[in-house]
């Protein structure tokens, strides 16, 4: 299932973008939002309350941050 946001263009250095991170940030944020919406929708279809889905996503993010911090 392709992500519709993936079709957005990334700004080139000629467009007065200072870093590749700055160029990719809008796409990254849009993809992150699209993924979260799809995860919540899947949880709702499975019968979970939206609040539980959001809490689970938040916990997954916290676990990912902790894992990244301990890996370095």
Secondary structure, DSSP 8 states (H G I E B T S, - for coil): ---GGGGS----GGGT---HHHHHHHHHHHHHHHHHHHHHHHHHHTT--HHHHHHHHHHHHHHHHHHHHHH-
